[in-house]
Amino acid sequence: MKNRDVSLTLEGLIAAQLRVAVCHPLQPVLAAKQRSVEAGIGGEERVAEVFRKHPFSADHHIFHDLSPAWREQFQMDSFVLTPWFGTVLEVKNIGGVLEFKDNPPQLIRTREDGHQDGYESPVVQLERNRELINDWLWSRNIDIPIFGAIVLAYPKQIVAIPPKDTKILFPRLIPSFLKSIPQHGNKLDHETFNWISAELLKSHQPFIPKPICESYGIPFGDFRTGGRCEACGGFGMIKLPRTWCCPQCGAVDHLVHQRTIREWFLIFKRQITNRECREFLGVDDIHTATRLLQSMNMDFDGTYKNRTYHLFKRD
Ligand SMILES: [Zn+2]
């Protein structure tokens, strides 16, 4: 029913690293965060792959990376809905030897060199998600049991102490786990099942990360401005009628402004003014900037003169 969304977090991290100096003190922090986001995506992809390859019946509706709108924000890595039950899968990719402690709930990871790290317990996250999706379904008069499991995406994850009451799975064990869940009790009729699945999709709110500047406390002035040339990687594409040209290598690209304005939202702020657009793109003419901004079909606030544009959903 739903694949995972494109990760704006990853896109922002990559764009930010290209725009700050190679020797910037926060480069290693951004790079480390990028690796961890990529590992997370890789783990969720491994789980999605199992669902793609395994022949599930039409009675299984599978949603990856689902955040239904609700009183509290929540996100499920994978959610499986059948007419009899729902199952939340929480995907983890923390490598090493893992100990799930119950009191207090905590996950402890021991690396090969003996170094230990503590994490919030995935059991707590899973239970919270189960409760919230249960309430969300209840609010629409759907009463089916909600199960859950923690999926360890990579085999290098060794469980020394499993959690007491929570199932731990590797991806290939997911199909047999789902088959082992008893199908009795209230069954949703065909129409209700399809309706609630559509409701879930409709209710999904894609995750919009905070701009990089805000998350990492990096001053605006530390970033290169201008459009980036895809051919040579240089900055400062020059506006020509109907296109852009790279002053370093001469490549032309008529869509540079779209990528560059998108990067503005990921790196600097949730909104942009005409002046900010001109400064960032290196365009002098106010009308050219207006045309470029309007070509992206963004929402906007304010009257003509002090209009601000938004690419992503508002706060
Ligand atoms: Zn170039």
Boltz pocket constraint, residues with backbone or C-beta under 6 A from the ligand:
constraints:
  - pocket:
      binder: B
      contacts: [[A, 229], [A, 230], [A, 231], [A, 232], [A, 233], [A, 234], [A, 246], [A, 247], [A, 248], [A, 249], [A, 250], [A, 251]]
      max_distance: 6.0
